[in-house]
């Protein structure tokens, strides 16, 4: 929020800084001079542009006014077009020459008049106007508003500056408020000079622009009037009236031709010989009937043959495409099956390799546990034997005085030996059970994984994960069991030896106190105590390898856990990838099968459509056959009716002409009677 307020403050400061240039008394006058200079430049530009437009219009109007009438304009039209092409490159002539070319295309030469004239189908004002010629004011029509806007903008900016200055003066001055208001009104009146100048410039420029635009518009109207006087406008109504007059003339001509033709036909029918008409009709109709029958039969047969061959080709092509698509789909499915077989084989090899690695890790663990057990057993046996030897030597010196200590040592030795044997048995049993548990668990997991892969493929990853978790839990249990069965008994043995040492120390003190006078016995007892302490130290030192063995066992167990976890992760990842590959392969196969199914359905649909089309074609052929039969029947009846009509007409003509022939024959016979004989 403060950032936005800071931006507003900076913007206000910028406006005040920009308006500070208008605080001087000379600023309004300078701005007014600038607006007037802007006005003069704008008037000059508009005047030059209008002068070019008027020159172009004067040139075209002069070319048109050189012709006096329609005939002269028609004769000079090509010359005017050539002159327009020459002056097109001049400044201000491009738009008017382009409009002339477009207007020239609408002119039609009427060659029926003598001499030929030009007729226009579109009014000249459709081409020659301010908008189409681009002779309008354009951007200059917005200049008056810009003058007013700029004047008001500068006025208000000056007022802002004056108010800002007066505010500072009123704060600093201790004078009367009236003087401050007087100064403010004086500054405001000076600033309104800029608005007044803008209004004056707007009024002057509007008057100049309207006057120049009016001159251009009047020149365009004069040009259109000159064109209208030298052209004849063709309207649709005039064309329709001319066509009506022509149709009426043709009607009279056709009536005259029809009357003459009927008269000639009547004369020819009355003068032809009936026998020639009959024979000609019979001779001409016989081949025609034969050709019609043959053409109908051949046409129908050819049409049926073409349709059947086309349908056969279409059906064969469709079935070939369907078989090719089905073959391609079969090849694709076979390739997908091979890829699935390779993926299954690769997955089985990876699982066998993983199971082999786990079995090697289990055997290594068993070997390490066995070696640790042997080392621990040997160390404990050596320590026990050494301790027994030292104790036997000590007991020989103090046999009579330390019977109770000897019994305690025997019991401790027996306990230690039993503990060593128990430790070895427990260690062997734990190692054996651990290796068997690991091997059985991995074999079970492998069997389950292989079975799951052969059946589904997707549940394999979950099963391997659960097997890995079970294996890790079994490993943890094995480690806890080793710790409980191995470390704790060793700790108890060490504690018993410490207690035994304490008891021996107490016994030696009692013997020294009771038989202090026996120097040799005391020295022997002291040496025995020292020997016993050394033996206990040796025994304590002997427990170091056992502890290191335990630590190595723990390290091996951790390594086994890590190897098992890595193997499980590898198997899981491989299984997941295999399952994903199988899923993708199945999806691809599904897509391919669906595509082939769609193609087969499409082929069957097209085949059905082709059969329907063939059925419709058959129905159309049957309908055509029926119609041809009806047509042939009607044609035969019409021909028969025509022949009967001609025969009746021939008989009628024979009946009408027979008396005339008899009369002519009698006249000829009588003329022969009066024929003069030749003199010999």
Secondary structure, 3 states (H helix, E strand, C coil): CHHHHHHHHHHHHHHHHHHHHHCCCCHHHHHHHHHHHHHHHHHHHHHHHHHHHHHHHHHHHHHHHCCCCHHHHHHHHHHHHHHHHHHHHCCCCHHHHHHHHHHHHCEEEECCCCCCEEEECCCHHHCCCCCCCCCCCHHHHHHHHHHHHHHHHHHHHHHHHHHHHHHHHHHHCCCCHHHHHHHHHHHHHHHHHHHHHHHHHHHHHHHHHHHHHHHHHHHHHHHHHHHHHCCEECCHHHHHHHHHHHHHHHHHHHHHHHHHHHHHHHHHHHHCCHHHHHHHHHHHHHHHHHHHHHHHHHHHHHHHHHHHHHHHHHHHHHHHHHHHHHHHHHHHHHHHHHHHHHHHHHHHHHHHHHHHHHHHHHHHHHHHHHHHHHHHHHHHHHHHHHHHHHHHHHHHHCCCCCHHHHHHHHHHHHHHHHHHHHHHHHHHHHHHHHHHHHHHHHHHHHHHHHHHHHHCCCCHHHHHHHHHHHHHHHHHHHHHHHHHHHHHHHHHHHHHHHHHHHHHHHHHHHHHHHCCCCHHHHHHHHHHHHHHHHHHHHHHHHHHHHHHHHHHHHHHHHHHHHHHHHHHHHHHHHHHHHHHHHHHHHHHHHHHHHHHHHHHHHHHHHHHHHHHHHHHHHHHHHHHHHHHHHHHHHHHHHHHHHHHHHHHHHHHHHHHHHHHHHHHHHHHHHHHHCCCCCCC
